[in-house]
Amino acid sequence: MKFKLVTTIDRINYFLDNYISYYKRFFVPDEFYFLVHYKNYDEITQYLLAQGFSHFEKYTITSFGEGHNVVNQNRLQKKFIDEGYTVIYADVDERIFHPNLREYITNSTNDIIIPTGMMIVQRPSDPPLDKTKNVLEQERGCRTDIRWYSKVCILKKPFEWHHGRHNKPNRHSINSDIYLIDLGRVCVDFAIENNIKSKNIYHKVLWRYAEMKRQLIEQEFFNPVRHDLKEIPTHIKSSNLF
């Protein structure tokens, strides 16, 4: 089976380093494909080349936070599937988790794989993210969310994504033995840092990716998902894969 792992990147940061180190456990550099934002294209592509990657293209979207790049995502998905690849798409802050991810996909009889969605969320008492360590070494709280994060992310046949890739087939089955884990809420400080960068890259940014006031980010982006947090399942946390 041939694979293409696709993502969109616009900056070099902890999420990108963590994305690469995680997915390199399952895929070789030739199987990665990056959509790279034009403003940081030279810097990012030099960074990728130094790590052995060679498949990327420039995109020129000037808005961020509302899935504006879905046209390019759908175009690449169709192109690679037509060429005989199985397409995996994960945002730079998403980890498709299975301890034997490549074998899982290869052995699956499903043409569309929809993992169980999960968020890892920083609790108010948790310290800021230590960027020298893996997320799973530090964070404890998580929340299952199959509405927003159980995404159609592994495709052996074409599927048209809508903005944010949140849409699913009318009749869909969510797989309980594989996860799509979102890391966007692992650290308030990191969210603020990323929001500052987003405003410097894009002309228009959705408010929650532009807000820099800690109180408002906590109130509007973190607190609504902090209730009913559970411990990260042991088999995920103990793997320390990302």
C-alpha positions in Angstrom: 0.0 0.0 0.0 1.3 3.5 -0.9 0.8 6.4 1.5 0.7 10.1 1.4 0.6 12.0 4.7 -0.6 15.5 4.1 -0.6 18.6 6.3 -0.6 22.4 6.1 2.1 24.4 7.8 2.7 28.2 8.1 5.4 28.4 10.9 8.1 26.4 12.6 7.2 25.6 16.2 6.8 22.9 18.8 3.8 21.4 17.1 5.6 21.0 13.8 8.6 19.3 15.5 6.3 17.1 17.4 4.3 16.3 14.3 7.4 15.2 12.4 8.9 13.1 15.2 5.6 11.3 15.8 4.6 10.5 12.2 8.2 9.6 11.3 7.6 6.5 13.5 5.2 5.2 10.9 6.0 6.9 7.6 9.2 7.7 5.7 10.0 11.2 4.5 9.1 10.5 0.9 5.5 9.8 2.1 5.1 13.2 3.7 3.5 16.1 1.7 3.4 19.7 3.0 1.3 22.6 2.0 3.5 25.6 3.0 2.4 29.2 3.5 4.0 31.6 1.1 5.1 34.1 3.8 7.4 31.7 5.5 8.0 29.4 2.5 11.8 29.7 2.2 12.4 29.3 5.9 10.1 26.3 6.3 11.2 24.5 3.2 14.9 24.8 4.2 13.9 23.4 7.6 12.1 20.5 5.9 14.9 19.8 3.4 17.4 19.6 6.3 15.2 16.8 7.8 15.1 14.8 4.5 11.7 16.0 3.2 11.3 17.0 -0.4 7.6 17.1 -1.2 5.9 20.4 -0.6 4.1 23.2 -2.4 3.3 26.8 -1.7 -0.2 28.1 -0.8 -1.3 31.7 -0.7 -4.3 31.7 1.6 -4.5 35.0 3.5 -7.2 34.0 6.1 -6.9 31.6 9.0 -9.2 29.7 11.3 -12.2 28.9 9.1 -10.9 26.2 6.9 -10.0 28.4 3.9 -7.5 25.9 2.6 -10.0 23.1 2.1 -9.9 23.6 -1.7 -6.2 22.7 -1.8 -6.8 19.8 0.7 -9.5 18.3 -1.5 -7.4 18.9 -4.7 -4.4 17.0 -3.2 -6.6 14.3 -1.8 -8.1 13.5 -5.2 -4.8 13.8 -7.0 -3.1 11.3 -4.6 -6.0 8.8 -4.5 -6.1 8.9 -8.3 -2.4 8.0 -8.3 -3.1 5.0 -6.1 -2.2 6.4 -2.7 -4.0 6.0 0.6 -4.3 9.6 1.9 -3.9 10.5 5.5 -4.5 14.1 6.5 -3.8 15.6 9.9 -3.4 19.2 10.9 0.0 20.0 12.5 -1.6 19.9 16.0 -3.5 16.6 15.4 -2.1 13.1 16.2 -3.8 10.1 14.6 -3.0 7.7 17.4 -2.6 3.9 17.1 0.6 2.2 18.3 0.8 0.4 15.0 -0.7 3.1 12.8 0.7 2.0 9.4 -0.3 -1.7 10.0 -3.7 -0.7 11.2 -4.5 1.3 8.1 -3.0 -1.4 5.8 -5.1 -4.1 7.4 -8.3 -2.2 7.6 -11.1 -3.1 5.1 -12.6 0.4 5.4 -12.2 2.8 2.5 -12.8 5.7 5.0 -11.5 5.6 8.5 -12.9 7.9 11.1 -11.1 7.8 14.5 -12.6 8.6 17.9 -12.0 12.3 18.5 -10.2 13.5 21.6 -8.8 16.8 23.0 -5.9 17.0 25.4 -6.7 20.0 27.6 -4.5 21.9 30.0 -6.2 22.1 33.4 -6.1 25.5 35.3 -3.6 24.0 37.8 -1.3 22.4 35.2 2.1 24.1 34.5 2.9 25.6 31.1 4.0 23.3 28.3 7.7 22.3 28.5 8.7 22.3 24.8 11.7 20.0 25.5 9.3 17.2 26.4 6.5 15.2 24.8 2.9 16.3 25.4 2.1 12.9 26.9 4.9 13.3 29.5 3.2 16.4 30.9 -0.6 16.5 30.3 -3.2 14.4 32.1 -6.6 15.7 31.1 -8.6 14.8 28.0 -12.1 14.9 26.7 -13.7 12.8 24.0 -15.3 14.8 21.2 -16.7 12.9 18.3 -18.6 15.8 16.9 -15.6 18.0 16.0 -12.6 15.8 16.1 -13.8 12.5 14.8 -12.8 13.5 11.3 -12.6 11.7 8.0 -8.8 11.6 8.0 -7.8 8.3 6.3 -9.0 7.8 2.8 -8.7 5.0 0.3 -11.4 6.6 -1.9 -12.3 10.2 -2.5 -14.4 12.2 0.0 -15.2 15.9 -0.2 -14.2 17.7 2.9 -15.9 20.9 4.0 -14.3 23.7 6.0 -12.3 22.3 8.9 -12.9 18.7 7.6 -15.5 18.2 10.3 -18.1 16.7 7.9 -18.7 13.0 7.8 -20.7 10.7 5.5 -24.4 10.5 6.4 -23.9 6.9 7.5 -20.6 6.7 9.2 -19.0 4.5 11.8 -16.5 5.9 14.2 -13.6 3.5 15.0 -13.1 3.1 18.7 -9.6 1.6 18.5 -7.9 4.5 16.8 -7.9 8.2 17.9 -7.6 11.7 16.4 -6.1 13.6 19.2 -6.2 17.4 19.0 -3.4 19.3 20.8 -4.7 22.9 20.3 -5.6 23.3 24.0 -2.5 21.8 25.6 -1.2 25.1 26.9 -2.7 28.6 27.3 0.7 30.3 27.0 1.4 28.4 23.8 -2.0 29.4 22.4 -1.2 33.1 23.0 2.3 32.7 21.4 0.7 31.1 18.3 -2.0 33.7 18.1 0.7 36.4 18.0 2.3 34.6 15.1 -1.0 34.1 13.3 -1.7 37.8 13.3 1.7 38.4 11.7 1.1 35.8 9.0 -2.5 36.4 7.9 -4.6 39.4 7.0 -7.7 37.9 8.6 -7.7 35.6 11.6 -10.7 34.0 13.4 -11.0 35.7 16.8 -9.9 32.8 18.9 -6.7 32.5 16.9 -6.0 36.2 17.2 -6.9 36.9 20.9 -3.9 37.7 23.1 -5.6 38.4 26.4 -5.1 35.4 28.7 -8.4 35.9 30.5 -10.4 35.9 27.3 -8.6 32.8 25.9 -9.2 30.9 29.1 -12.8 32.0 29.2 -13.8 31.4 25.6 -11.4 28.7 24.3 -10.3 26.6 27.3 -13.0 26.8 30.0 -15.9 25.5 27.9 -14.1 22.2 27.4 -12.5 21.8 30.9 -15.6 20.3 32.6 -15.8 16.6 32.8 -12.1 16.0 31.9 -10.9 12.5 32.3 -7.4 11.1 32.6 -5.7 10.3 29.3 -6.2 6.5 28.7 -3.2 4.6 30.1 -2.4 2.9 26.8 -2.1 6.3 25.1 -0.2 8.1 27.9 2.2 5.3 28.6 3.2 5.0 25.0 4.8 8.5 25.1 4.7 8.6 21.3 4.2 12.4 21.1 
